[in-house]
Amino acid sequence: MIAALWAILGVCAGAFIAVQAPINAELARGLGMPVAAAAASFLTGAVALAAISFALSQAQGVTIGWRAPAPWLFIAGGLLGAAYVTSVIILTPKLGAAATMALIVAGQLIAGMLLDRIGFMGMAVREITAGRMIGVLLLLSGALMIRLT
């Protein structure tokens, strides 16, 4: 049961990304610059997450600490997110939402498999099997078919 809920959450998160892409692209047109749209999107998200974090910490009686295992973790995630959002804002009007999302998912799958293989940042190590490679090739083929047809 819980596994099904996690799967549904994953599908919803993917749908949110697909809807966010054209919204941010339109914001970029209005602001005149993709990076400004990415900044506005991040600022809005940051404010919302800060408010939710504060509310949850108050409800749970938890003090939020700003210590991280390594200082670069504060910067790395934000920079990767900024690069992602800016890329999507630029690509969506050029490639279309479906092709952009297909190529992004293909890139996520390839990177995810490599990160699983090396156990990046303490993740469980998972081998790159023939089935996983076929899945990547099928996804890449699908992404290319969406883009080129």
Secondary structure, DSSP 4 states (H G I P E B T S, - for coil): -HHHHHHHHHHHHHHHHHHHHHHHHHHHHHHT-HHHHHHHHHHHHHHHHHHHHHHHHHHHT-PPP---SSTHHHHHHHHHHHHHHHHHHHHHHHH-HHHHHHHHHHHHHHHHHHHHHHTGGGPPP----HHHHHHHHHHHHHHHHHHH-
